[in-house]
Amino acid sequence: MNQAAYDGPRVLLEPGELHFGAAPLRISTLLGSCVSITLWHPRLRLGGMCHYVLGQRRQQEELPLDGRFGDEAFALLLEAIRAHACRPGDFQAKLFGGGGMLTGPGAQLDIGQSNIAQGRRLLQAAGIPLISEHVGGSGRRKITFDLASGQVWLAFPDGKGAQTRSPHG
């Protein structure tokens, strides 16, 4: 199934949002310095995606989990996995985003790189294999995640300098 011919259900994530569901479904988002983690269960064809803004809150308070923060968005995805009676290690992960969007005097604060590092740490701690990534560099990315196939389509039209890793190279 190609991206253009699809007419099934879609979810568009804004910053701080996440969604977990089953095929047929496509989840999309637009990323700058934010990061998205996709999780997919190949046999059950279910999974989810988050779009977090910062790796974690500065002050750890007793507040409801908030998808704007990587550690909390990931905790919400893990809750969804458990609610479907699955184990995190049965999922495959892909990591996107973390672009350097700031230029000028304040650019030394690299939120994108911090968000990428947090995503990798969270996946490793949960025992979820990271099978591919398209991270860093500069420019916006649009991604669309298909829960039927686990495929992620990436548009990076004005981007440059991204780091990529996949099973094939």
Summary of the structure (lengths in Angstrom):
residues: 169
radius of gyration: 15.3
end to end distance: 23.9
largest distance: 48.6
contacts: 524
relative contact order: 0.21
helix: 20%
strand: 34%
